[in-house]
Amino acid sequence: MRSKTVAASLAVTLWLIPISAITSRAADNFKLLYSFPYQGKSGSFPGGPIVLDERGNLYGTTSAGGDLKSCAPQGCGTVFQLAPTSDGWTETVLHSFDWKADGEGPCYNLVLDPRGNLYGVITDGPPGHQGGVFELSPSRNGPWTVKMLHVFHGGTPHSGYVRDTAGNLYGNNYFSDELSELPDGQWSDRAIAQPFSFSTATLKDGNLYDAGGSGTYKYGMVYELTPAKDGKWQELDLYSFRGLDHGFEDGSFPAAGGVFDKKGNIYGATETGGIKSQGCGQYGEQLGCGTIFELSPDGQGGWTESILYRFTDAAHGYSPFSTLNIDSAGNLYGTAVGGTGGGWGVIFKLAPGQNGDWTYSVLHNFTDGKNDGAEPYAPMIFDKQGKHLYGTTAYGGTYNGGIVFELTP
């Protein structure tokens, strides 16, 4: 099996929510849209999420493939487009990265602006640098052009970026940072807060919300960053996870960002913590199998944490790694990188009940097969109608170079 990476709070009260896990799986409406080669010019290993434009085209990155000579033998990575056709989906490589010109290892999410420009990160290079942020722009009848907005001299990007209405970009290096365009067309970078995360922040009402960092108990936290009038940002720690070492089962090490419902509640996932179980492999036995949690405002400036689900075994998946999705009915969808069978991961759903119960079900079990994927590290996205979920897996597919998939819940 390929190795898997395990990556001052306000006054809060821990409440346990009764849940019921369904052992039988829901109807599997899973469709493989595209398989990447293991080493090829069309890209390999799509570890990041998909972004969708108004025409229904999908965009994403592969961490390898493309220019196989520049970063021999695996390739420096690509940005790709998948366009729907009457016969399926057609892949087009929009840009192949070159180590000397623009680095390697594009990863994490892309951002699509109203003009159709794409923004993303590379995790290493160009020479003398440790990654950077790029803009990829379409032309009317020609190829897409890439521009490096900023390269880092110290510290590698740990997440993708999110864009506000003014065009500023916010992400994570060894701190939370802001990229802003200057009048001369250059871009400036500044640190706005100390904590950093391995997930892309959520932008809501001008504030940034994310999960990661250290927290009071060193097991991670959920935090809010708020801009002040003087240009500085204020950090507010909403909840610090206590971990199993402190006798709590509230989760630890949140690798996923937060998602809001209509009432302002925040939902997220922790990769470990919850319940220790041999059914989740070595890490689960030592650190716990992971949790799904809710943070609710208590009306007095604080937040209350509720555990919606604790992962317990491979049959239901474990180690949720990516930011959740929420539909109009309040159902939560996500991926876990462990379980079932060969341990290649699952897609799951949590449905709210009338009495505060949440029902858990596995929608798809990844098998690492030629018509399937393996290791779904990236968040999924809904289409504009909220009917289909699109996502990627880093491995699996016809050539074991990863896939893009569609799931109809």
N, C-alpha and C positions, 0 to 999 in steps of 0.2 A: 504494500500500500504506500502511496506517496505520503510524505510527511505533511502534517497540518500545523499551521502556526497558531499558538494559543497566546494569544496576546494577553472650609468651615461650613458644614451644612446648616440649614435652618432647622428649627424645631419641627420634627415630623413624627408621625405615628405609623407604625407598621401594622397593617391589617391584612389578614389572610382571606383571600376570596375563594369560596368553594368552586372547584372545577371538576369536569368529568372528561377524561380522555377517551376517545373512541378508538378501539383497536382495529376495527374494520376501516378500510380506506374508501374515500369518496370516489366517485366516478372520475377516471383519469382522462381529462381532455387536454392532453399534452401533445404539442407538435414541434418537431425539430425543423427550424427554418434554414439553418446553414451550419455546415461542418467545416472547420478550419484545418488546414494541413498541419502536420507536426513541425515541419520546417518548410516554409514556402513564401513566395512573393506576396500572396494574398493575406499574410498575417497568421500568427499563431498565438494561442493562449489569451483569449479575451477575458482578463480578470476583472474588468470594470463594468459598470452598468451601461444601459442603453439610454439614449435620448431620442425623442420622437419629434419630427417637425409636423407642420400643418398638412402636408401632403401624404403623411403616413410613412415617410422614409425613416429608417432607423440608422442611428450613428453610434459608433463605439470605437474603442481602441483595442489593439492587441499588444501585449508587452514584448513580443518577439515577432520574427518573420519580417517580410518586406525586403529591405536591402541586406541580403545575406553576406555580401562582401564587406560591408562597412563594420558590422559587428559579427564577424564570422565565429562559429558557423550558424548561430541561431537567428541572426538578424536583429535590427535595432528597434523594431516595432512599427506599427501603422495606426493611422486613423482610417476607418472604413465607413462605407454607406451600404445599407441593404435597402433596395427599392422593390416594392411589390409589383409583380407582373401577373399576367394571366396564367403563367406556368409555374408560379412560385415566387422566389425572391432572387434578385440579382445583386451580387456583391461588386462594389467598386472601391479600389484603394484610392483614397483622396490624398494621402501623403505617406511616404515611407521615410522614416527618420534616418539621418546620417550622423554618425558619432561626432565627426569634426564640426559639422554645420549646426546641428540642433539637438545633439544628445541621443539618448536611448531610453527605452523602458517607459513609454507612455502608459499610464495606469490611472485608476480611479475614474471619476465621472467627467464627462464633457458638459459644458454649458452652452446652450444655444441662445443667441440674442435675437431681437426682433428683425435684424437685417440678414440673418442666416449665418452669421459668423459663429465659429466654434472655439471655445476656450478649454484648455486642458493643461496637464502637467506631465513633465518627464521626470523620472526619478534618478537620473544620473547624466553627467556631462552637460554641455560640451566640455572638451578638455580644460581642466583647471577649475571646473565648477561641479556642484553637487545637485544638479537638477534645475528645473526652471518652469516657467509658465509660458505657454504659447497661445497664439491666435491663428486660426486657420480660416481663410476667407474665400468665398466662391467668386468666380468671375462669370461673365455672361456666356462666353463660348470657349473658355479655356480652362486650364487646370486650376486647382485650388492653390493658394499661396500661403506660406507659413511665415509668421513673424514671432520672434522671441521677445516677449514683453519684459521678462525679468529672468535673470539667472542667479542662483544662490551660490555664494562663496563659502558658506558654512551652513550645514544642516540640509537635509533632504526633505522634500515635500512628503508629508504623512497622510494627506487626503487630497481630494479634489476641491474645487472652489465653488462658491455660490456668488451670483451676481445680483446687485441691487438695481433699482430703477435708474440710478445716476451712472451706472456702468462700473462701479467699484467692485472689486473681486475680493472675497474673504476665504481664507483657507488655513491650513495648519502646517507649520514647519516644526521647529523646536519651540514654538510659541504660536499663538493665534496672530495672523498677519493680515494686512490690508494692502491691496494693490490699487493705485489710483493713476489715471492718465493725467499728465501735465499738459499745459497749453501748447508745448512744442511737440507733442505727440509721443514723448518718452513716458515711461511709467516709473512711479516711485513705490517703494515697499517700506512698510513700517510695522513694528510689533505693536499690537493693541492690547494684548493680555498675555499673562504667563502660561495658563494651561493650554495644552494642545490635545488634539484628538486624532484618532485614525479613521474617523468618519467625517463625511461632509456635513457642515453645519446646516441647520434649518433657519431660514430668514423669515421672521414674522413680525409685522408692524415695526420694521426698522431695527429690531433686536435679533441677535444671533443666539441660537440654542444648540447645545451639543452635549455629548457625553464622552468622558475619557478622563484625562488628567490623573490626579492622585486622590484628592479628597482628604477628609479628616482621618480616615482609617487606612489610607493607602491602597484602597481597592477600587478606586475610580469614583466618579461623581457625574451628576447632571448639572449643567451650569448655564447661566444666561449672561450675555454680554450686551450692555446698553450704552449707546453713544451719549456723551454729555455735550453741553453747549461749547465747552472749551476745546472740543476735538478729541478729548480723551475718552476711553471706554471704561465703564464700571463693570466689574465682575461680581456676579451674585451666584453663590453655590446653592442650588435648589435641593439637592439630596446627595449625601455621601453614603456609598455602599459599605456595609460593615464586614461582610465576608464571613466565611465559616469559622475562621479562627477566633472570632468574637462571639460565637454561639448563635449567629443569626443565619437565616436562610433567605436573605433578601437579594442574593446575587453578588457577583464581583466581576470586575474588569469588563465594563460595557464597551464592546467593539462597534456597536451600532449607534447611529444618531437617533434623534427623537422625531416623532410625528404627532401632529395635533389632531384632535377631533373637533367637532363643531362647538363643543362646550369649553374648549381651552385645556382639556386634559392632554397630557403628554404620554405617549406609549413608546417603549423601547425594549431592548434585549441586552442581557449580559451573557458573555460567552461561557463563563464558569459560574460557580456558586450555586446556591439552591440546595440540591441534594447530592451527596456523594453516592456513586453507584458504579459497580464493576461493569454494569451493562453499557456504560459510556466509554469504555476503554481506560487506558492508563490515566489520562488527564481527568476524566470524570471521577475515577475512584479517589484521586488525590485532591482535586480542586472543585468538584461538583460539575453537574451536567449543563448548567445554564438556566436562565429564567426569562420570562416575559413579564414586564411590569407596567404599572400605570402610576403616574404622578398627577394628583388632583389638587388644585388650589383650595386652601382651607378657608378663604375669605378674610384671613388676618395677616396676609403677607407670607404665609408658610405653605408648604406642600406636604401632602400625605401620600406615602407610597403604598401601593397594593400589589401583591403578587398575583398575576392572572394564571400563570402556568409555570410549573417546575419540570424540566426535562428529566427523565429517569432512566431511559434505556434506548438501545439502538433501534428498536422496532418503531419508535415514535420520533426518532431523530434526536440529536443533541448538538450543543455548541452553536446556538444561533449567532451569526456573525454580521449580518447586514441590517440596515435600516428597514423598518416595517412599512407596509402599505396599508392604507385604510380606505374602504369603499363608502358609498353614501349611506349604507345601512349600519356602519360602525364595525363591520367585520375586519379583522386584522389578517394580513398575509405576510409570510416571510420565508426565509430559507435557513436551514441548519446544515452545517458542513459535515456533520457526522450522522451515521445511520442511513438506511437500514441495511440488511444483507452484507454487502462488501464494505459498507461504511462510506459511501460516496455522497451522502447527503439527501435531504428531502425538501419539498415545498409543503408548508403547513398553513392551516387556517385556524383562527380563533374566533368563534362566533359568540356574541353576548346574548345572554338569556334575560328573561323578565325579572328574575329574582337576584340578579347580580352574579349568576353563574356564567362561566365561560366554557364553551365546548371546543375541544381541540380535535382536529382531524388532519391526517396526512393526505395531501392532494396528489403528490407525485413522489415516487421513490426513484432516485437516480441510481443507475446500474453500471455506469462506465461502459456501456455497450455502444455499438456502431450507430444505433438509432437513438442514442440517449447521451446524457452528459455525466459529469462527475465534478464534485467540489464547487458548489454554487456560492462563491464568496461575495458576489456583488448584489446590491439591492435590485429589486425588480421595479418596473414602472407600469402604470395603467395606460391604456390608450385614451383618447379624448372622450370616448363614450363610457369609459369605465367597464368595458366588456372583456377585454383581454389583458393579460399580464405578459410583459416581455422581459427576458432576462438572459444571462449568460452563465456558462460554467467554464472554468479554467481548463478542464480536460474533458476527455470523452469525445464522442462523435465518430464519424467514419474513419478519420485518420488520427484520432487521439490528440488533436490540437485544439480542442474546445469547441463550443457550439453557441449559437443564438437560438433561443426557444420562445414559444408562445404557449401560454396556458389560459384556458377559459374556465374560470372557477365555477 
